[in-house]
């Protein structure tokens, strides 16, 4: 196939009236890497729920693990455009029916060749309710997937969606071997082979000598561990016990930089920690309570004091500034305790005592909860902050109480953000918010070919979340990773820290 320059999303994916195709996009230029060496990487979490099944990945540690051992049909460029990976071509004329042609000569770690049957199985398994896929509501768009040759697949969606190539680049849609049900180990086509997997302890992978990208990867071995406590994570880096860490607290940046042997990497993104007000509980379902809590957030204080400027003020809409579909016209919601008090008094909700659950697992939530508690006390609302450990927070507390904190990793498209976290039937609809108009607009945005109109629809959806949604989003947080100066090849990708969790195939150790 002839390579072409990077294409805009509209040019590459949204052409109507003639077939549109996703072309092979060149890798970013880089200095010549050195082969060999081993590193240890510490992420923010590790538990017995760790998984090698990409469909069930729920935390950044899972995403990192999955990108090490599996490949997808597409991957993201540094600018978040999808590029071809296991797919050699992806074509559509109406954004409903898609034809995917696979690369030839790609092999799984067990030596079996990649075929269309593997792709069909990997995509359709998400639709099985018993599997528990984290992206079932996304995969339900796939009405049919069928092999039309050993290396060709036809997909039919329930409606047009120009974002399909971007969706297929996310970790959940990585390709597994046809019929795989046992994920105690991994058999993928990714840059590394799984050598050891002990949930809650560690994952060890070794270089795949038959990786389909010539020359990559460069490291011989990577060990992935979880260190939930940030101070311990930083100490492990500075002592040389690990060579790369995720999610550095802004307060630690000067300490790391002072060593002159370590490097900070900031990735501006759509990461946010949100206050979740369940819409199926009282008093958090009362509209006055929701609006009052949104007015209690001192967003500028959070940006400066908690994140040392490594954040931008948010406005209770989940699409960040700088995103193509960001709605800039919403008036910024102000820190207004008097307004919050009025709303609570009007609803008869003053002088309540209400627990709020926070954890180091949700970045900054403990400090946010303390700030919120102090602001609430001044207007007669008593918030009792329950700080719970990182271990088990997501399974035992997140979304389980009327008032909790969440932490949402960036997603590459507006459709994924809204589909995963705000659609009425989404598994991760944190507040249980249900809005029929929002759901209708979500489907309309997928089908809209005109980019101006599509942006308007996504703007209307952001306005609905801002005005009526059950979450408060005070700031968008930069991802801060740190590594030894000998580790090269890292660069920011806005979909998340650690190069959108896909660092493993790109990095190398300087001699």
LOBA-852756 format. One record per residue (C-alpha): residue in three letters; x, y, z. Coordinates in steps of 0.5 Angstrom, whole numbers, plus 500, padded with zeros to 3 digits. Layout:
# LOBA-852756
ALAXYZ...
***
This chain:
# LOBA-852756
UNK500500500UNK502507498UNK503511505UNK500518505UNK501524510UNK497524516UNK489526514UNK484530518UNK479526521UNK474529516UNK478527510UNK480520512UNK473518515UNK467522514UNK467522506UNK460521503UNK458519496UNK465516495UNK468511499UNK473513504UNK479510507UNK484510513UNK491510510UNK497508513UNK500513517UNK508514518UNK511514525UNK513520528UNK521521527UNK525519533UNK533518534UNK535511533UNK534507539UNK538502542UNK536495543UNK536491550UNK535492557UNK530491563UNK525496566UNK520496572UNK514501571UNK510503577UNK503505576UNK498507581UNK494501582UNK494493583UNK489488585UNK486481585UNK482484580UNK488485575UNK486482568UNK489480562UNK482480558UNK482487554UNK474487554UNK475487562UNK480492563UNK478498568UNK484501570UNK490505567UNK494499570UNK490494565UNK490499559UNK498499560UNK498491561UNK494490555UNK497494550UNK504491552UNK501484549UNK496485544UNK495489538UNK489493535UNK486494528UNK488501529UNK493505533UNK493513535UNK498518533UNK501523537UNK495528535UNK490523537UNK488521529UNK487513528UNK492510524UNK492503521UNK495497525UNK493490524UNK488493519UNK492494512UNK486498510UNK479500513UNK474503508UNK467505508UNK462509503UNK456510508UNK460510515UNK455504517UNK458498513UNK465498513UNK470493510UNK477491514UNK483488510UNK488485515UNK495485514UNK498478512UNK504475516UNK502477523UNK502471528UNK500471535UNK505469540UNK503462540UNK505462532UNK498462530UNK497466524UNK492472525UNK486471521UNK479474520UNK476469525UNK480472530UNK477479529UNK470477528UNK471473535UNK474479538UNK469484536UNK463480537UNK465477544UNK463484547UNK456483546UNK455477550UNK452480557UNK455474561UNK462477559UNK462483563UNK465487557UNK466494560UNK465497553UNK458493551UNK454499550UNK459501545UNK460494542UNK452494541UNK453498535UNK456492531UNK450489528UNK454484524UNK461482523UNK463477518UNK469474515UNK469475507UNK476472506UNK482469511UNK484477511UNK478481510UNK472482515UNK465486514UNK462490519UNK455493519UNK453498525UNK446500527UNK447507525UNK453511522UNK459512526UNK465516523UNK469515529UNK469507529UNK477507527UNK478511533UNK474506537UNK478500535UNK484504537UNK482503544UNK485498549UNK478494550UNK478493542UNK485489542UNK485483538UNK485476542UNK485469538UNK479466536UNK475462542UNK480465547UNK476464554UNK482463559UNK486469560UNK491467566UNK496468561UNK496472554UNK496470547UNK496476543UNK500479537UNK503485541UNK510487542UNK511483548UNK510476550UNK507475557UNK512471562UNK509472568UNK502475571UNK500475578UNK494479579UNK495484585UNK503483585UNK506484578UNK506483570UNK513481567UNK513481559UNK519479554UNK520482547UNK516479542UNK522477537UNK516476531UNK513483532UNK509485526UNK513492526UNK520491524UNK525493529UNK520494535UNK520493541UNK527495544UNK527493551UNK528486553UNK523486559UNK519490562UNK516489569UNK509492571UNK507493578UNK502497582UNK504502588UNK498506590UNK501511595UNK504517591UNK510518596UNK512511595UNK512511588UNK516517587UNK521514592UNK522508588UNK523512582UNK529516586UNK532510589UNK532507582UNK528501584UNK523503578UNK525507572UNK518510570UNK512512574UNK505514573UNK501520576UNK506524580UNK503529585UNK505536582UNK508537589UNK513532588UNK515535581UNK521540584UNK523534588UNK524529582UNK527535578UNK532537583UNK536530582UNK538532575UNK537524574UNK530524572UNK525527567UNK518530568UNK513529562UNK506533562UNK501531558UNK495535558UNK489531557UNK481530559UNK483527565UNK478529571UNK476527578UNK469529579UNK464529585UNK459524583UNK452525586UNK447519585UNK441521582UNK437515585UNK439517592UNK437522597UNK438528598UNK443528592UNK438527587UNK435534588UNK437539583UNK438544588UNK443540592UNK447538585UNK447545583UNK449548590UNK455543590UNK457545583UNK457552586UNK461550592UNK467548588UNK473553588UNK476551582UNK481556581UNK484554588UNK484547586UNK488549580UNK493553584UNK493549591UNK492542589UNK495541582UNK500547582UNK498550575UNK498543572UNK491543571UNK486548567UNK479550570UNK473546568UNK466547567UNK462541569UNK462539562UNK467533560UNK470535554UNK476539555UNK478546552UNK482545546UNK478539544UNK475540537UNK468539540UNK469543546UNK463548547UNK466554549UNK460558550UNK458556557UNK458561562UNK463559567UNK460557573UNK462561579UNK465559586UNK458562590UNK457560597UNK451564598UNK448562592UNK449555594UNK446556601UNK440559598UNK439553594UNK440548599UNK435553604UNK430553598UNK430545598UNK430544606UNK437541605UNK441545610UNK444543617UNK444536614UNK450531615UNK452527609UNK458522608UNK462523602UNK467518600UNK474520597UNK481516596UNK488516593UNK485512588UNK481518585UNK487523584UNK486529588UNK479527591UNK482527598UNK484534598UNK478536594UNK473533599UNK477537605UNK476543601UNK469542599UNK468540607UNK470547609UNK466551604UNK460547606UNK461548613UNK461555612UNK454555609UNK451550614UNK452543610UNK456538614UNK460533610UNK463528613UNK469526609UNK471518609UNK478517606UNK478510604UNK484506602UNK486505594UNK485498594UNK478496593UNK475503592UNK473502585UNK469496587UNK467497594UNK465505594UNK465508587UNK458509585UNK456505591UNK454511596UNK450518595UNK456522594UNK463519592UNK469521587UNK471518581UNK477519576UNK476519569UNK481517564UNK481521558UNK478518552UNK480519544UNK473521542UNK467525545UNK463519543UNK466515547UNK466520553UNK459520553UNK457513551UNK461510557UNK459515562UNK453519561UNK449515556UNK443512560UNK444505560UNK452506560UNK455501565UNK460507568UNK454512568UNK457514575UNK451518577UNK445514574UNK443520570UNK438519565UNK436524560UNK432521554UNK434528550UNK441526551UNK441519548UNK437522542UNK443527541UNK448522542UNK445517536UNK444524532UNK452526533UNK454519530UNK450519524UNK451527522UNK456528516UNK457535517UNK462537522UNK459544524UNK452541525UNK456535529UNK460540533UNK453543535UNK450537537UNK456535542UNK455542544UNK448541546UNK450535550UNK455538554UNK450544556UNK445538558UNK451535562UNK453542565UNK446544567UNK443537569UNK448532570UNK449529577UNK457530577UNK461536578UNK468537574UNK472542577UNK478542573UNK482538568UNK488535570UNK495534566UNK498527567UNK505527570UNK509521569UNK517521571UNK522517569UNK530516569UNK534520564UNK536514561UNK529512558UNK528515552UNK522515546UNK517518551UNK512523549UNK506526551UNK499523547UNK493526550UNK489520551UNK493519557UNK499518561UNK505513559UNK504515552UNK496513552UNK498507556UNK502504550UNK509506552UNK512499552UNK513499544UNK517505543UNK522506549UNK529504550UNK535505555UNK540509553UNK547506554
***
